[in-house]
Amino acid sequence: MKIYAVYRIGYWNNKLELIGKVVERRKKERNNNAADMLRWAQKIYAASSIDSNLFIVKEDSSEGAIFGGS
């Protein structure tokens, strides 16, 4: 089970804020799990595209952020 922290960067103030977490419960690696989790986070934590951008970071690793579209 992998946990991804979901962050938002505010468009107006450029501040980083933790807005939630998404949990991946797949037992096997599939085609692109990280991109799937990013899409899931965007559905759950959707906001106006002008207000912010979302990205996710895998909590238990030192990998870089996975950026999403507006």
Beta strands, then each sheet from edge to edge (+ up, - down):
strand 1: 2-10
strand 2: 16-24
strand 3: 52-58
strand 4: 66-67
sheet 1: 2+ 1- 3+ 4-
end
